[in-house]
Amino acid sequence: MAGHFELKKAKNGEFFFNLVAGNGQGILKSEMYSSRSAAENGIASVQKNCGEDSQFECKESNNGKAYFVLKAKNHQVIGQSQMYESEAGCANGIESVKTNGCSEVIKDLTAE
């Protein structure tokens, strides 16, 4: 099963999306957007940038766990991964975004 995007609305009225792998695991969470159209543009940016290694950046959190961000061409962060126990896990997460990020399936969960 291929991955998909889930478009959601936060309690504060802002919008965000998650990229979900085919196995149901969340692999990338977006920043918060003030409008639905801005969040949809964020999804389009993931679809456009997910295939390029140079758009990913691995980082280390304060607690020593690895995570990555996906950046647009203008260097703005589009989304962030979960925390991983190792750099290898982080690398696997990037590969999953590269595989699933091109998905055109967007599940609109804003009404929930």
C-alpha positions as CSV (number, residue, x, y, z in Angstrom):
1,M,0.0,0.0,0.0
2,A,1.3,3.4,-0.9
3,G,1.6,6.4,1.5
4,H,-0.7,9.3,1.7
5,F,-1.1,12.8,3.2
6,E,-3.5,13.6,6.0
7,L,-4.7,17.2,6.1
8,K,-5.9,18.2,9.5
9,K,-7.2,21.2,11.4
10,A,-5.8,21.9,14.9
11,K,-7.9,23.0,17.8
12,N,-6.6,26.6,17.4
13,G,-8.0,26.7,13.8
14,E,-4.6,26.3,12.1
15,F,-3.9,23.6,9.5
16,F,-1.2,21.0,9.3
17,F,-0.5,17.7,7.5
18,N,1.1,14.4,8.1
19,L,2.8,12.2,5.6
20,V,1.9,8.6,6.4
21,A,3.7,5.5,5.0
22,G,1.8,2.6,3.5
23,N,2.1,0.7,6.8
24,G,0.2,3.5,8.6
25,Q,3.3,5.0,10.3
26,G,3.6,8.8,10.4
27,I,6.9,9.8,8.8
28,L,6.7,13.6,8.5
29,K,4.7,16.3,10.2
30,S,4.3,19.7,8.9
31,E,4.6,23.1,10.5
32,M,1.3,24.9,11.4
33,Y,-0.3,26.9,8.6
34,S,-2.8,29.7,9.0
35,S,-4.9,28.6,6.1
36,R,-6.0,25.4,4.3
37,S,-4.5,26.6,1.0
38,A,-1.1,27.2,2.7
39,A,-1.1,23.7,4.1
40,E,-2.0,22.4,0.6
41,N,0.9,24.3,-0.8
42,G,3.1,22.6,1.9
43,I,2.0,19.2,0.6
44,A,2.8,20.3,-2.9
45,S,6.3,21.3,-1.7
46,V,6.9,17.9,-0.1
47,Q,5.8,16.3,-3.4
48,K,8.3,18.5,-5.3
49,N,11.3,18.3,-2.9
50,C,11.1,14.8,-1.4
51,G,13.2,13.2,-4.2
52,E,16.3,15.3,-3.6
53,D,18.8,14.3,-1.0
54,S,20.0,17.9,-0.6
55,Q,16.6,19.0,0.7
56,F,16.9,16.7,3.8
57,E,18.9,17.6,6.9
58,C,19.6,15.2,9.8
59,K,19.8,16.7,13.2
60,E,20.2,15.7,16.8
61,S,17.7,16.7,19.5
62,N,18.7,17.9,23.0
63,N,18.1,14.4,24.3
64,G,20.5,12.9,21.8
65,K,17.9,11.4,19.5
66,A,18.2,11.8,15.7
67,Y,15.6,13.4,13.5
68,F,15.4,15.1,10.1
69,V,13.8,18.0,8.5
70,L,12.7,18.4,4.8
71,K,13.4,21.9,3.4
72,A,12.1,23.7,0.4
73,K,14.4,25.3,-2.1
74,N,14.2,28.5,-0.2
75,H,15.6,26.6,2.9
76,Q,12.3,26.9,4.8
77,V,11.4,23.8,6.8
78,I,8.4,22.0,5.3
79,G,8.2,19.2,7.8
80,Q,10.0,17.3,10.6
81,S,10.3,13.6,11.3
82,Q,9.7,11.7,14.6
83,M,12.6,11.1,16.9
84,Y,14.8,8.1,16.1
85,E,17.1,6.1,18.4
86,S,19.9,6.1,15.8
87,E,21.2,7.8,12.7
88,A,20.4,4.6,10.8
89,G,16.8,5.0,11.8
90,C,16.8,8.6,10.7
91,A,18.3,7.5,7.3
92,N,15.5,4.9,6.9
93,G,12.9,7.6,7.7
94,I,14.4,9.8,4.9
95,E,14.2,6.9,2.5
96,S,10.5,6.4,3.5
97,V,9.7,10.1,2.8
98,K,11.5,9.8,-0.6
99,T,9.3,6.7,-1.4
100,N,6.0,8.0,-0.1
101,G,6.3,11.8,-0.4
102,C,5.3,11.8,-4.1
103,S,1.9,10.4,-3.3
104,E,-1.0,12.4,-4.7
105,V,-3.5,10.9,-2.2
106,I,-4.6,13.5,0.3
107,K,-7.1,12.5,3.0
108,D,-9.0,15.5,4.2
109,L,-9.5,15.1,7.9
110,T,-10.3,18.7,8.6
111,A,-14.0,18.0,9.4
112,E,-13.1,15.6,12.2
